[in-house]
Amino acid sequence: MDHDELHAGLYEIRVQGVLDDRWSAWFDGLRVSSDQAGHTTIAGPVPDQAALHGLLAKVRDLGLPLLSVRRMDPGH
């Protein structure tokens, strides 16, 4: 197992602001959903740390405040 495989997994990125599911393609096919509080969750499988940093750069480029990044247990 190489270093990148150790960091592959399911991630949940939460941001301040509302994006609808049409943004899924921009975020490499991850699920994009918003709640009533005006927060958006971007979630799904991320193959490695480089891909995760790429997703975070996209959040930055949109000017959305980052609330949290969480690696999820695959059982959830």
N, CA, C and O atoms as a Tripos MOL2 file, in Angstrom:
@<TRIPOS>MOLECULE
protein
  304   303    76     0     0
PROTEIN
NO_CHARGES

@<TRIPOS>ATOM
      1 N           0.8550   -1.1790    0.0000 N.3       1 MET1
      2 CA          0.0000    0.0000    0.0000 C.3       1 MET1
      3 C           0.8970    1.2380    0.0000 C.2       1 MET1
      4 O           1.7900    1.3600    0.8380 O.2       1 MET1
      5 N           0.6580    2.1620   -0.9460 N.am      2 ASP2
      6 CA          1.4950    3.3600   -0.9760 C.3       2 ASP2
      7 C           0.8760    4.4720   -0.1310 C.2       2 ASP2
      8 O          -0.2340    4.3400    0.3840 O.2       2 ASP2
      9 N           1.6170    5.5630   -0.0040 N.am      3 HIS3
     10 CA          1.2090    6.6780    0.8570 C.3       3 HIS3
     11 C          -0.1570    7.2280    0.4670 C.2       3 HIS3
     12 O          -0.9770    7.4920    1.3460 O.2       3 HIS3
     13 N          -0.4320    7.4130   -0.8510 N.am      4 ASP4
     14 CA         -1.7140    7.9770   -1.2780 C.3       4 ASP4
     15 C          -2.8820    7.0720   -0.9160 C.2       4 ASP4
     16 O          -3.9600    7.5550   -0.5690 O.2       4 ASP4
     17 N          -2.6690    5.7440   -0.9970 N.am      5 GLU5
     18 CA         -3.7530    4.8430   -0.6510 C.3       5 GLU5
     19 C          -4.1460    4.9780    0.8100 C.2       5 GLU5
     20 O          -5.3050    4.7690    1.1660 O.2       5 GLU5
     21 N          -3.1900    5.3250    1.6530 N.am      6 LEU6
     22 CA         -3.4970    5.5210    3.0680 C.3       6 LEU6
     23 C          -4.4440    6.7020    3.2860 C.2       6 LEU6
     24 O          -5.1800    6.7310    4.2720 O.2       6 LEU6
     25 N          -4.4290    7.6610    2.3850 N.am      7 HIS7
     26 CA         -5.2340    8.8770    2.5460 C.3       7 HIS7
     27 C          -6.4790    8.8940    1.6650 C.2       7 HIS7
     28 O          -7.2430    9.8590    1.7020 O.2       7 HIS7
     29 N          -6.6980    7.8450    0.8760 N.am      8 ALA8
     30 CA         -7.9220    7.7530    0.1020 C.3       8 ALA8
     31 C          -9.0720    7.5070    1.0750 C.2       8 ALA8
     32 O          -8.8900    6.8840    2.1210 O.2       8 ALA8
     33 N         -10.2460    7.9970    0.7230 N.am      9 GLY9
     34 CA        -11.3830    7.7520    1.5960 C.3       9 GLY9
     35 C         -12.5580    8.6380    1.2530 C.2       9 GLY9
     36 O         -12.5530    9.3640    0.2590 O.2       9 GLY9
     37 N         -13.5530    8.5600    2.0940 N.am     10 LEU10
     38 CA        -14.7500    9.3790    1.9500 C.3      10 LEU10
     39 C         -14.5580   10.6470    2.7610 C.2      10 LEU10
     40 O         -14.1720   10.5970    3.9290 O.2      10 LEU10
     41 N         -14.8270   11.7760    2.1400 N.am     11 TYR11
     42 CA        -14.6610   13.0630    2.8050 C.3      11 TYR11
     43 C         -15.9390   13.8740    2.7170 C.2      11 TYR11
     44 O         -16.7350   13.7250    1.7900 O.2      11 TYR11
     45 N         -16.1130   14.7370    3.7080 N.am     12 GLU12
     46 CA        -17.2140   15.6920    3.7470 C.3      12 GLU12
     47 C         -16.6060   17.0720    3.9660 C.2      12 GLU12
     48 O         -15.9430   17.3240    4.9720 O.2      12 GLU12
     49 N         -16.8420   17.9500    3.0120 N.am     13 ILE13
     50 CA        -16.3600   19.3330    3.0810 C.3      13 ILE13
     51 C         -17.5850   20.2140    3.2650 C.2      13 ILE13
     52 O         -18.5150   20.1640    2.4600 O.2      13 ILE13
     53 N         -17.5900   21.0250    4.3280 N.am     14 ARG14
     54 CA        -18.7220   21.9350    4.5660 C.3      14 ARG14
     55 C         -18.2550   23.3680    4.3860 C.2      14 ARG14
     56 O         -17.1940   23.7620    4.8710 O.2      14 ARG14
     57 N         -19.0720   24.1410    3.6790 N.am     15 VAL15
     58 CA        -18.7470   25.5390    3.4110 C.3      15 VAL15
     59 C         -19.9500   26.4220    3.7180 C.2      15 VAL15
     60 O         -21.0950   25.9690    3.7230 O.2      15 VAL15
     61 N         -19.6590   27.6860    3.9710 N.am     16 GLN16
     62 CA        -20.7060   28.6990    4.1520 C.3      16 GLN16
     63 C         -21.1190   29.1440    2.7610 C.2      16 GLN16
     64 O         -20.2710   29.5040    1.9450 O.2      16 GLN16
     65 N         -22.4000   29.1210    2.4880 N.am     17 GLY17
     66 CA        -22.9050   29.5180    1.1810 C.3      17 GLY17
     67 C         -23.7150   28.3860    0.5730 C.2      17 GLY17
     68 O         -23.6180   27.2330    0.9920 O.2      17 GLY17
     69 N         -24.5110   28.7400   -0.4200 N.am     18 VAL18
     70 CA        -25.4290   27.7770   -1.0230 C.3      18 VAL18
     71 C         -24.9960   27.4600   -2.4500 C.2      18 VAL18
     72 O         -24.8920   28.3430   -3.3010 O.2      18 VAL18
     73 N         -24.7490   26.1770   -2.6860 N.am     19 LEU19
     74 CA        -24.5200   25.6540   -4.0320 C.3      19 LEU19
     75 C         -25.5320   24.5420   -4.2580 C.2      19 LEU19
     76 O         -25.8180   23.7710   -3.3430 O.2      19 LEU19
     77 N         -26.0700   24.4520   -5.4540 N.am     20 ASP20
     78 CA        -27.0090   23.3610   -5.7140 C.3      20 ASP20
     79 C         -26.2760   22.1860   -6.3560 C.2      20 ASP20
     80 O         -25.0740   22.2490   -6.6150 O.2      20 ASP20
     81 N         -27.0300   21.1110   -6.6070 N.am     21 ASP21
     82 CA        -26.4110   19.8790   -7.0880 C.3      21 ASP21
     83 C         -25.7940   20.0090   -8.4780 C.2      21 ASP21
     84 O         -25.0460   19.1240   -8.8940 O.2      21 ASP21
     85 N         -26.0830   21.0820   -9.2030 N.am     22 ARG22
     86 CA        -25.4530   21.2780  -10.5140 C.3      22 ARG22
     87 C         -23.9540   21.5090  -10.3950 C.2      22 ARG22
     88 O         -23.2380   21.3960  -11.3900 O.2      22 ARG22
     89 N         -23.4610   21.8300   -9.2000 N.am     23 TRP23
     90 CA        -22.0310   22.0260   -8.9750 C.3      23 TRP23
     91 C         -21.2800   20.7110   -8.8390 C.2      23 TRP23
     92 O         -20.0540   20.7170   -8.7280 O.2      23 TRP23
     93 N         -21.9740   19.5970   -8.8440 N.am     24 SER24
     94 CA        -21.3380   18.2930   -8.6700 C.3      24 SER24
     95 C         -20.2190   18.0630   -9.6870 C.2      24 SER24
     96 O         -19.1520   17.5700   -9.3220 O.2      24 SER24
     97 N         -20.4400   18.4060  -10.9330 N.am     25 ALA25
     98 CA        -19.4160   18.2050  -11.9690 C.3      25 ALA25
     99 C         -18.1580   19.0310  -11.6640 C.2      25 ALA25
    100 O         -17.0410   18.5580  -11.8740 O.2      25 ALA25
    101 N         -18.3370   20.2550  -11.1720 N.am     26 TRP26
    102 CA        -17.1950   21.1220  -10.8240 C.3      26 TRP26
    103 C         -16.3510   20.4800   -9.7250 C.2      26 TRP26
    104 O         -15.1280   20.6130   -9.7010 O.2      26 TRP26
    105 N         -17.0360   19.7780   -8.8130 N.am     27 PHE27
    106 CA        -16.3500   19.1180   -7.7010 C.3      27 PHE27
    107 C         -16.1330   17.6290   -7.9890 C.2      27 PHE27
    108 O         -16.3300   16.7860   -7.1140 O.2      27 PHE27
    109 N         -15.7310   17.3220   -9.2030 N.am     28 ASP28
    110 CA        -15.3050   15.9680   -9.5990 C.3      28 ASP28
    111 C         -16.3480   14.8900   -9.3270 C.2      28 ASP28
    112 O         -15.9990   13.7610   -8.9830 O.2      28 ASP28
    113 N         -17.6320   15.2330   -9.4800 N.am     29 GLY29
    114 CA        -18.6990   14.2550   -9.3310 C.3      29 GLY29
    115 C         -19.1350   13.9760   -7.9050 C.2      29 GLY29
    116 O         -19.9520   13.0830   -7.6800 O.2      29 GLY29
    117 N         -18.6070   14.7190   -6.9280 N.am     30 LEU30
    118 CA        -19.0270   14.5240   -5.5460 C.3      30 LEU30
    119 C         -20.4510   15.0470   -5.3580 C.2      30 LEU30
    120 O         -20.9280   15.8810   -6.1280 O.2      30 LEU30
    121 N         -21.1180   14.5410   -4.3190 N.am     31 ARG31
    122 CA        -22.4880   14.9770   -4.0120 C.3      31 ARG31
    123 C         -22.4370   16.3700   -3.3970 C.2      31 ARG31
    124 O         -21.6680   16.6170   -2.4680 O.2      31 ARG31
    125 N         -23.2550   17.2760   -3.9170 N.am     32 VAL32
    126 CA        -23.3290   18.6540   -3.4180 C.3      32 VAL32
    127 C         -24.7570   18.9060   -2.9600 C.2      32 VAL32
    128 O         -25.7030   18.7420   -3.7300 O.2      32 VAL32
    129 N         -24.9100   19.3100   -1.6880 N.am     33 SER33
    130 CA        -26.2450   19.5970   -1.1540 C.3      33 SER33
    131 C         -26.1580   20.7340   -0.1490 C.2      33 SER33
    132 O         -25.1510   20.9060    0.5380 O.2      33 SER33
    133 N         -27.2420   21.5110   -0.0770 N.am     34 SER34
    134 CA        -27.2890   22.6590    0.8310 C.3      34 SER34
    135 C         -28.4050   22.4630    1.8480 C.2      34 SER34
    136 O         -29.3590   21.7220    1.6130 O.2      34 SER34
    137 N         -28.2630   23.1480    2.9920 N.am     35 ASP35
    138 CA        -29.2880   23.0670    4.0300 C.3      35 ASP35
    139 C         -29.9440   24.4310    4.2350 C.2      35 ASP35
    140 O         -29.5610   25.4190    3.6070 O.2      35 ASP35
    141 N         -30.9330   24.4700    5.1160 N.am     36 GLN36
    142 CA        -31.6850   25.6900    5.3740 C.3      36 GLN36
    143 C         -30.8380   26.7760    6.0280 C.2      36 GLN36
    144 O         -31.1860   27.9550    5.9590 O.2      36 GLN36
    145 N         -29.7330   26.3950    6.6580 N.am     37 ALA37
    146 CA        -28.8660   27.3530    7.3490 C.3      37 ALA37
    147 C         -27.9110   28.0730    6.3950 C.2      37 ALA37
    148 O         -27.1360   28.9320    6.8150 O.2      37 ALA37
    149 N         -27.9710   27.7190    5.1100 N.am     38 GLY38
    150 CA        -27.0970   28.3730    4.1470 C.3      38 GLY38
    151 C         -25.7100   27.7530    4.0600 C.2      38 GLY38
    152 O         -24.7510   28.4200    3.6690 O.2      38 GLY38
    153 N         -25.6020   26.4800    4.4220 N.am     39 HIS39
    154 CA        -24.3460   25.7530    4.3380 C.3      39 HIS39
    155 C         -24.4430   24.7040    3.2370 C.2      39 HIS39
    156 O         -25.5110   24.1420    2.9950 O.2      39 HIS39
    157 N         -23.3370   24.4500    2.5840 N.am     40 THR40
    158 CA        -23.2790   23.4260    1.5500 C.3      40 THR40
    159 C         -22.3290   22.3250    1.9890 C.2      40 THR40
    160 O         -21.2630   22.5890    2.5450 O.2      40 THR40
    161 N         -22.7330   21.0870    1.7290 N.am     41 THR41
    162 CA        -21.8970   19.9220    1.9890 C.3      41 THR41
    163 C         -21.4930   19.3120    0.6540 C.2      41 THR41
    164 O         -22.3300   19.0750   -0.2180 O.2      41 THR41
    165 N         -20.1970   19.0630    0.5110 N.am     42 ILE42
    166 CA        -19.6400   18.4180   -0.6710 C.3      42 ILE42
    167 C         -19.0430   17.1170   -0.1650 C.2      42 ILE42
    168 O         -18.1080   17.1360    0.6360 O.2      42 ILE42
    169 N         -19.5700   15.9870   -0.6210 N.am     43 ALA43
    170 CA        -19.1680   14.7160   -0.0160 C.3      43 ALA43
    171 C         -19.0030   13.6190   -1.0450 C.2      43 ALA43
    172 O         -19.6570   13.6080   -2.0870 O.2      43 ALA43
    173 N         -18.1040   12.6890   -0.7230 N.am     44 GLY44
    174 CA        -17.9150   11.5150   -1.5520 C.3      44 GLY44
    175 C         -16.4930   11.0150   -1.4920 C.2      44 GLY44
    176 O         -15.6880   11.4840   -0.6880 O.2      44 GLY44
    177 N         -16.1840   10.0460   -2.3600 N.am     45 PRO45
    178 CA        -14.8520    9.4520   -2.3520 C.3      45 PRO45
    179 C         -13.8060   10.3910   -2.9410 C.2      45 PRO45
    180 O         -14.0230   11.0200   -3.9770 O.2      45 PRO45
    181 N         -12.6710   10.4700   -2.2620 N.am     46 VAL46
    182 CA        -11.5300   11.2740   -2.7210 C.3      46 VAL46
    183 C         -10.3370   10.3130   -2.7950 C.2      46 VAL46
    184 O          -9.9770    9.7040   -1.7870 O.2      46 VAL46
    185 N          -9.7240   10.1700   -3.9720 N.am     47 PRO47
    186 CA         -8.7120    9.1320   -4.1460 C.3      47 PRO47
    187 C          -7.4030    9.3430   -3.3940 C.2      47 PRO47
    188 O          -6.7440    8.3690   -3.0310 O.2      47 PRO47
    189 N          -7.0090   10.6000   -3.1520 N.am     48 ASP48
    190 CA         -5.7230   10.8370   -2.4950 C.3      48 ASP48
    191 C          -5.6560   12.2770   -1.9940 C.2      48 ASP48
    192 O          -6.5750   13.0670   -2.2150 O.2      48 ASP48
    193 N          -4.5680   12.6030   -1.3230 N.am     49 GLN49
    194 CA         -4.4010   13.9410   -0.7490 C.3      49 GLN49
    195 C          -4.3140   15.0200   -1.8260 C.2      49 GLN49
    196 O          -4.7970   16.1330   -1.6180 O.2      49 GLN49
    197 N          -3.7110   14.7120   -2.9630 N.am     50 ALA50
    198 CA         -3.6300   15.7020   -4.0440 C.3      50 ALA50
    199 C          -5.0330   16.0810   -4.5160 C.2      50 ALA50
    200 O          -5.3090   17.2560   -4.7610 O.2      50 ALA50
    201 N          -5.9130   15.0980   -4.6430 N.am     51 ALA51
    202 CA         -7.2940   15.3740   -5.0550 C.3      51 ALA51
    203 C          -8.0220   16.1840   -3.9920 C.2      51 ALA51
    204 O          -8.7890   17.0880   -4.3230 O.2      51 ALA51
    205 N          -7.7920   15.8730   -2.7230 N.am     52 LEU52
    206 CA         -8.4170   16.6300   -1.6360 C.3      52 LEU52
    207 C          -7.9770   18.0890   -1.6760 C.2      52 LEU52
    208 O          -8.8000   18.9960   -1.5470 O.2      52 LEU52
    209 N          -6.6900   18.3100   -1.8530 N.am     53 HIS53
    210 CA         -6.1950   19.6870   -1.9280 C.3      53 HIS53
    211 C          -6.7500   20.4020   -3.1590 C.2      53 HIS53
    212 O          -6.9940   21.6070   -3.1150 O.2      53 HIS53
    213 N          -6.9500   19.6730   -4.2490 N.am     54 GLY54
    214 CA         -7.5680   20.2550   -5.4360 C.3      54 GLY54
    215 C          -8.9950   20.7050   -5.1610 C.2      54 GLY54
    216 O          -9.4120   21.7740   -5.6060 O.2      54 GLY54
    217 N          -9.7440   19.8870   -4.4280 N.am     55 LEU55
    218 CA        -11.1160   20.2620   -4.0650 C.3      55 LEU55
    219 C         -11.1260   21.4950   -3.1660 C.2      55 LEU55
    220 O         -11.9570   22.3870   -3.3350 O.2      55 LEU55
    221 N         -10.2010   21.5380   -2.2130 N.am     56 LEU56
    222 CA        -10.1320   22.6990   -1.3200 C.3      56 LEU56
    223 C          -9.7420   23.9570   -2.0860 C.2      56 LEU56
    224 O         -10.1970   25.0490   -1.7450 O.2      56 LEU56
    225 N          -8.9130   23.8240   -3.1070 N.am     57 ALA57
    226 CA         -8.5550   24.9700   -3.9520 C.3      57 ALA57
    227 C          -9.7790   25.4720   -4.7070 C.2      57 ALA57
    228 O          -9.9340   26.6790   -4.8960 O.2      57 ALA57
    229 N         -10.6490   24.5660   -5.1410 N.am     58 LYS58
    230 CA        -11.8710   24.9750   -5.8390 C.3      58 LYS58
    231 C         -12.7930   25.7460   -4.8920 C.2      58 LYS58
    232 O         -13.4070   26.7370   -5.2870 O.2      58 LYS58
    233 N         -12.8850   25.2860   -3.6380 N.am     59 VAL59
    234 CA        -13.6780   26.0060   -2.6310 C.3      59 VAL59
    235 C         -13.1000   27.4140   -2.4660 C.2      59 VAL59
    236 O         -13.8390   28.3990   -2.4580 O.2      59 VAL59
    237 N         -11.7860   27.4980   -2.3350 N.am     60 ARG60
    238 CA        -11.1130   28.7930   -2.1860 C.3      60 ARG60
    239 C         -11.3960   29.6860   -3.3980 C.2      60 ARG60
    240 O         -11.7060   30.8670   -3.2430 O.2      60 ARG60
    241 N         -11.2880   29.1230   -4.5940 N.am     61 ASP61
    242 CA        -11.4830   29.9040   -5.8090 C.3      61 ASP61
    243 C         -12.9010   30.4670   -5.9190 C.2      61 ASP61
    244 O         -13.1100   31.5070   -6.5420 O.2      61 ASP61
    245 N         -13.8740   29.7800   -5.3140 N.am     62 LEU62
    246 CA        -15.2580   30.2750   -5.3060 C.3      62 LEU62
    247 C         -15.4820   31.3190   -4.2170 C.2      62 LEU62
    248 O         -16.5320   31.9600   -4.1810 O.2      62 LEU62
    249 N         -14.5040   31.4940   -3.3290 N.am     63 GLY63
    250 CA        -14.6310   32.4800   -2.2520 C.3      63 GLY63
    251 C         -15.5720   32.0460   -1.1440 C.2      63 GLY63
    252 O         -16.1070   32.8830   -0.4170 O.2      63 GLY63
    253 N         -15.7760   30.7370   -1.0120 N.am     64 LEU64
    254 CA        -16.6810   30.2360    0.0260 C.3      64 LEU64
    255 C         -15.9000   29.9590    1.3080 C.2      64 LEU64
    256 O         -14.8990   29.2440    1.2710 O.2      64 LEU64
    257 N         -16.3380   30.5100    2.4390 N.am     65 PRO65
    258 CA        -15.6620   30.2300    3.7000 C.3      65 PRO65
    259 C         -15.7490   28.7320    4.0430 C.2      65 PRO65
    260 O         -16.8330   28.1480    4.0290 O.2      65 PRO65
    261 N         -14.6110   28.1300    4.3450 N.am     66 LEU66
    262 CA        -14.5350   26.7250    4.7110 C.3      66 LEU66
    263 C         -14.9500   26.5520    6.1670 C.2      66 LEU66
    264 O         -14.4030   27.2110    7.0510 O.2      66 LEU66
    265 N         -15.9090   25.6730    6.4200 N.am     67 LEU67
    266 CA        -16.3700   25.4180    7.7830 C.3      67 LEU67
    267 C         -15.7050   24.1780    8.3750 C.2      67 LEU67
    268 O         -15.2910   24.1830    9.5350 O.2      67 LEU67
    269 N         -15.6040   23.1080    7.5710 N.am     68 SER68
    270 CA        -14.9830   21.8890    8.0920 C.3      68 SER68
    271 C         -14.6120   20.9480    6.9540 C.2      68 SER68
    272 O         -15.1900   20.9880    5.8680 O.2      68 SER68
    273 N         -13.6320   20.1050    7.2390 N.am     69 VAL69
    274 CA        -13.2570   18.9950    6.3610 C.3      69 VAL69
    275 C         -13.1800   17.7780    7.2640 C.2      69 VAL69
    276 O         -12.4660   17.7770    8.2670 O.2      69 VAL69
    277 N         -13.9170   16.7480    6.9010 N.am     70 ARG70
    278 CA        -13.9940   15.5670    7.7760 C.3      70 ARG70
    279 C         -13.8480   14.2980    6.9490 C.2      70 ARG70
    280 O         -14.5190   14.1220    5.9320 O.2      70 ARG70
    281 N         -12.9680   13.4260    7.3950 N.am     71 ARG71
    282 CA        -12.8790   12.1080    6.7860 C.3      71 ARG71
    283 C         -13.9390   11.2380    7.4400 C.2      71 ARG71
    284 O         -13.9860   11.1210    8.6650 O.2      71 ARG71
    285 N         -14.7860   10.6300    6.6280 N.am     72 MET72
    286 CA        -15.9150    9.8720    7.1510 C.3      72 MET72
    287 C         -15.5840    8.3970    7.2280 C.2      72 MET72
    288 O         -14.8100    7.8750    6.4260 O.2      72 MET72
    289 N         -16.1770    7.7390    8.1960 N.am     73 ASP73
    290 CA        -16.0770    6.2950    8.3270 C.3      73 ASP73
    291 C         -16.8880    5.6850    7.1870 C.2      73 ASP73
    292 O         -18.0530    6.0430    7.0190 O.2      73 ASP73
    293 N         -16.3110    4.7710    6.3950 N.am     74 PRO74
    294 CA        -17.0450    4.1780    5.2690 C.3      74 PRO74
    295 C         -18.3430    3.4910    5.6720 C.2      74 PRO74
    296 O         -19.2140    3.2860    4.8270 O.2      74 PRO74
    297 N         -18.4920    3.1340    6.9400 N.am     75 GLY75
    298 CA        -19.7180    2.4900    7.4010 C.3      75 GLY75
    299 C         -20.9020    3.4210    7.5480 C.2      75 GLY75
    300 O         -22.0210    2.9620    7.7770 O.2      75 GLY75
    301 N         -20.6780    4.7400    7.4190 N.am     76 HIS76
    302 CA        -21.7620    5.7160    7.6200 C.3      76 HIS76
    303 C         -22.3320    6.1670    6.3150 C.2      76 HIS76
    304 O         -23.2510    6.9860    6.2930 O.2      76 HIS76
@<TRIPOS>BOND
     1     1     2 1
     2     2     3 1
     3     3     4 2
     4     3     5 am
     5     5     6 1
     6     6     7 1
     7     7     8 2
     8     7     9 am
     9     9    10 1
    10    10    11 1
    11    11    12 2
    12    11    13 am
    13    13    14 1
    14    14    15 1
    15    15    16 2
    16    15    17 am
    17    17    18 1
    18    18    19 1
    19    19    20 2
    20    19    21 am
    21    21    22 1
    22    22    23 1
    23    23    24 2
    24    23    25 am
    25    25    26 1
    26    26    27 1
    27    27    28 2
    28    27    29 am
    29    29    30 1
    30    30    31 1
    31    31    32 2
    32    31    33 am
    33    33    34 1
    34    34    35 1
    35    35    36 2
    36    35    37 am
    37    37    38 1
    38    38    39 1
    39    39    40 2
    40    39    41 am
    41    41    42 1
    42    42    43 1
    43    43    44 2
    44    43    45 am
    45    45    46 1
    46    46    47 1
    47    47    48 2
    48    47    49 am
    49    49    50 1
    50    50    51 1
    51    51    52 2
    52    51    53 am
    53    53    54 1
    54    54    55 1
    55    55    56 2
    56    55    57 am
    57    57    58 1
    58    58    59 1
    59    59    60 2
    60    59    61 am
    61    61    62 1
    62    62    63 1
    63    63    64 2
    64    63    65 am
    65    65    66 1
    66    66    67 1
    67    67    68 2
    68    67    69 am
    69    69    70 1
    70    70    71 1
    71    71    72 2
    72    71    73 am
    73    73    74 1
    74    74    75 1
    75    75    76 2
    76    75    77 am
    77    77    78 1
    78    78    79 1
    79    79    80 2
    80    79    81 am
    81    81    82 1
    82    82    83 1
    83    83    84 2
    84    83    85 am
    85    85    86 1
    86    86    87 1
    87    87    88 2
    88    87    89 am
    89    89    90 1
    90    90    91 1
    91    91    92 2
    92    91    93 am
    93    93    94 1
    94    94    95 1
    95    95    96 2
    96    95    97 am
    97    97    98 1
    98    98    99 1
    99    99   100 2
   100    99   101 am
   101   101   102 1
   102   102   103 1
   103   103   104 2
   104   103   105 am
   105   105   106 1
   106   106   107 1
   107   107   108 2
   108   107   109 am
   109   109   110 1
   110   110   111 1
   111   111   112 2
   112   111   113 am
   113   113   114 1
   114   114   115 1
   115   115   116 2
   116   115   117 am
   117   117   118 1
   118   118   119 1
   119   119   120 2
   120   119   121 am
   121   121   122 1
   122   122   123 1
   123   123   124 2
   124   123   125 am
   125   125   126 1
   126   126   127 1
   127   127   128 2
   128   127   129 am
   129   129   130 1
   130   130   131 1
   131   131   132 2
   132   131   133 am
   133   133   134 1
   134   134   135 1
   135   135   136 2
   136   135   137 am
   137   137   138 1
   138   138   139 1
   139   139   140 2
   140   139   141 am
   141   141   142 1
   142   142   143 1
   143   143   144 2
   144   143   145 am
   145   145   146 1
   146   146   147 1
   147   147   148 2
   148   147   149 am
   149   149   150 1
   150   150   151 1
   151   151   152 2
   152   151   153 am
   153   153   154 1
   154   154   155 1
   155   155   156 2
   156   155   157 am
   157   157   158 1
   158   158   159 1
   159   159   160 2
   160   159   161 am
   161   161   162 1
   162   162   163 1
   163   163   164 2
   164   163   165 am
   165   165   166 1
   166   166   167 1
   167   167   168 2
   168   167   169 am
   169   169   170 1
   170   170   171 1
   171   171   172 2
   172   171   173 am
   173   173   174 1
   174   174   175 1
   175   175   176 2
   176   175   177 am
   177   177   178 1
   178   178   179 1
   179   179   180 2
   180   179   181 am
   181   181   182 1
   182   182   183 1
   183   183   184 2
   184   183   185 am
   185   185   186 1
   186   186   187 1
   187   187   188 2
   188   187   189 am
   189   189   190 1
   190   190   191 1
   191   191   192 2
   192   191   193 am
   193   193   194 1
   194   194   195 1
   195   195   196 2
   196   195   197 am
   197   197   198 1
   198   198   199 1
   199   199   200 2
   200   199   201 am
   201   201   202 1
   202   202   203 1
   203   203   204 2
   204   203   205 am
   205   205   206 1
   206   206   207 1
   207   207   208 2
   208   207   209 am
   209   209   210 1
   210   210   211 1
   211   211   212 2
   212   211   213 am
   213   213   214 1
   214   214   215 1
   215   215   216 2
   216   215   217 am
   217   217   218 1
   218   218   219 1
   219   219   220 2
   220   219   221 am
   221   221   222 1
   222   222   223 1
   223   223   224 2
   224   223   225 am
   225   225   226 1
   226   226   227 1
   227   227   228 2
   228   227   229 am
   229   229   230 1
   230   230   231 1
   231   231   232 2
   232   231   233 am
   233   233   234 1
   234   234   235 1
   235   235   236 2
   236   235   237 am
   237   237   238 1
   238   238   239 1
   239   239   240 2
   240   239   241 am
   241   241   242 1
   242   242   243 1
   243   243   244 2
   244   243   245 am
   245   245   246 1
   246   246   247 1
   247   247   248 2
   248   247   249 am
   249   249   250 1
   250   250   251 1
   251   251   252 2
   252   251   253 am
   253   253   254 1
   254   254   255 1
   255   255   256 2
   256   255   257 am
   257   257   258 1
   258   258   259 1
   259   259   260 2
   260   259   261 am
   261   261   262 1
   262   262   263 1
   263   263   264 2
   264   263   265 am
   265   265   266 1
   266   266   267 1
   267   267   268 2
   268   267   269 am
   269   269   270 1
   270   270   271 1
   271   271   272 2
   272   271   273 am
   273   273   274 1
   274   274   275 1
   275   275   276 2
   276   275   277 am
   277   277   278 1
   278   278   279 1
   279   279   280 2
   280   279   281 am
   281   281   282 1
   282   282   283 1
   283   283   284 2
   284   283   285 am
   285   285   286 1
   286   286   287 1
   287   287   288 2
   288   287   289 am
   289   289   290 1
   290   290   291 1
   291   291   292 2
   292   291   293 am
   293   293   294 1
   294   294   295 1
   295   295   296 2
   296   295   297 am
   297   297   298 1
   298   298   299 1
   299   299   300 2
   300   299   301 am
   301   301   302 1
   302   302   303 1
   303   303   304 2
@<TRIPOS>SUBSTRUCTURE
     1 MET1         2 RESIDUE 1 A MET
     2 ASP2         6 RESIDUE 1 A ASP
     3 HIS3        10 RESIDUE 1 A HIS
     4 ASP4        14 RESIDUE 1 A ASP
     5 GLU5        18 RESIDUE 1 A GLU
     6 LEU6        22 RESIDUE 1 A LEU
     7 HIS7        26 RESIDUE 1 A HIS
     8 ALA8        30 RESIDUE 1 A ALA
     9 GLY9        34 RESIDUE 1 A GLY
    10 LEU10       38 RESIDUE 1 A LEU
    11 TYR11       42 RESIDUE 1 A TYR
    12 GLU12       46 RESIDUE 1 A GLU
    13 ILE13       50 RESIDUE 1 A ILE
    14 ARG14       54 RESIDUE 1 A ARG
    15 VAL15       58 RESIDUE 1 A VAL
    16 GLN16       62 RESIDUE 1 A GLN
    17 GLY17       66 RESIDUE 1 A GLY
    18 VAL18       70 RESIDUE 1 A VAL
    19 LEU19       74 RESIDUE 1 A LEU
    20 ASP20       78 RESIDUE 1 A ASP
    21 ASP21       82 RESIDUE 1 A ASP
    22 ARG22       86 RESIDUE 1 A ARG
    23 TRP23       90 RESIDUE 1 A TRP
    24 SER24       94 RESIDUE 1 A SER
    25 ALA25       98 RESIDUE 1 A ALA
    26 TRP26      102 RESIDUE 1 A TRP
    27 PHE27      106 RESIDUE 1 A PHE
    28 ASP28      110 RESIDUE 1 A ASP
    29 GLY29      114 RESIDUE 1 A GLY
    30 LEU30      118 RESIDUE 1 A LEU
    31 ARG31      122 RESIDUE 1 A ARG
    32 VAL32      126 RESIDUE 1 A VAL
    33 SER33      130 RESIDUE 1 A SER
    34 SER34      134 RESIDUE 1 A SER
    35 ASP35      138 RESIDUE 1 A ASP
    36 GLN36      142 RESIDUE 1 A GLN
    37 ALA37      146 RESIDUE 1 A ALA
    38 GLY38      150 RESIDUE 1 A GLY
    39 HIS39      154 RESIDUE 1 A HIS
    40 THR40      158 RESIDUE 1 A THR
    41 THR41      162 RESIDUE 1 A THR
    42 ILE42      166 RESIDUE 1 A ILE
    43 ALA43      170 RESIDUE 1 A ALA
    44 GLY44      174 RESIDUE 1 A GLY
    45 PRO45      178 RESIDUE 1 A PRO
    46 VAL46      182 RESIDUE 1 A VAL
    47 PRO47      186 RESIDUE 1 A PRO
    48 ASP48      190 RESIDUE 1 A ASP
    49 GLN49      194 RESIDUE 1 A GLN
    50 ALA50      198 RESIDUE 1 A ALA
    51 ALA51      202 RESIDUE 1 A ALA
    52 LEU52      206 RESIDUE 1 A LEU
    53 HIS53      210 RESIDUE 1 A HIS
    54 GLY54      214 RESIDUE 1 A GLY
    55 LEU55      218 RESIDUE 1 A LEU
    56 LEU56      222 RESIDUE 1 A LEU
    57 ALA57      226 RESIDUE 1 A ALA
    58 LYS58      230 RESIDUE 1 A LYS
    59 VAL59      234 RESIDUE 1 A VAL
    60 ARG60      238 RESIDUE 1 A ARG
    61 ASP61      242 RESIDUE 1 A ASP
    62 LEU62      246 RESIDUE 1 A LEU
    63 GLY63      250 RESIDUE 1 A GLY
    64 LEU64      254 RESIDUE 1 A LEU
    65 PRO65      258 RESIDUE 1 A PRO
    66 LEU66      262 RESIDUE 1 A LEU
    67 LEU67      266 RESIDUE 1 A LEU
    68 SER68      270 RESIDUE 1 A SER
    69 VAL69      274 RESIDUE 1 A VAL
    70 ARG70      278 RESIDUE 1 A ARG
    71 ARG71      282 RESIDUE 1 A ARG
    72 MET72      286 RESIDUE 1 A MET
    73 ASP73      290 RESIDUE 1 A ASP
    74 PRO74      294 RESIDUE 1 A PRO
    75 GLY75      298 RESIDUE 1 A GLY
    76 HIS76      302 RESIDUE 1 A HIS
